C-alpha cells in the first residue's frame, strides 16, 4: 500500500472525511497562535495532538 493510500485510509477510519480532519488541523493552527493556560479545553488539545501524530506516523510508513 502506498503512503497516500495509508493516509487516506487512516483519515477515513479516524475522521470520516478529509473535511473533518481539516477542521481538527484548523483548530491546531488556531491553538498555536493563542495557546495560553485555560484558552482551550484539554481534550481539544489532545485531539489535535493525536491528529498531528497520526499524520506523522502515516507519512513515515
C-alpha positions in Angstrom: 0.0 0.0 0.0 1.3 3.4 -0.9 1.8 6.2 1.6 -1.1 8.2 0.1 -3.4 5.2 0.4 -2.4 4.7 4.0 -3.0 8.4 4.9 -6.4 8.3 3.2 -7.5 5.1 4.9 -6.3 6.5 8.3 -8.2 9.7 7.6 -11.4 7.8 6.8 -11.1 5.5 9.8 -10.5 8.2 12.4 -12.2 11.3 11.0 -14.7 10.1 8.4 -13.7 12.6 5.8 -10.9 15.0 4.7 -13.2 17.8 5.8 -13.3 16.6 9.4 -9.6 16.2 9.6 -9.2 19.7 8.1 -11.4 21.0 10.9 -9.1 19.5 13.5 -6.0 20.8 11.8 -7.6 24.3 11.6 -8.1 24.1 15.3 -4.4 23.1 15.7 -3.3 26.2 13.8 -5.5 28.4 15.9 -4.1 26.8 19.1 -0.6 27.5 18.0 -1.3 31.2 17.8 -3.4 31.5 21.0 -2.4 28.7 23.3 -2.4 30.0 26.8 -3.5 28.5 30.1 -7.3 28.0 30.1 -7.7 29.0 26.4 -8.6 25.6 25.1 -10.1 22.6 26.7 -7.5 19.9 27.5 -9.5 17.3 25.4 -9.4 19.6 22.4 -5.6 20.0 22.6 -5.2 16.2 23.0 -7.4 15.6 19.9 -5.2 17.9 17.8 -2.0 16.3 19.1 -3.4 12.9 18.2 -4.3 14.1 14.7 -0.8 15.5 14.1 0.8 12.4 15.5 -1.3 10.2 13.2 -0.3 12.2 10.2 3.3 11.9 11.1 3.1 8.2 11.7 1.2 7.7 8.4 3.7 9.6 6.4 6.6 7.6 7.9 5.2 4.2 6.9 
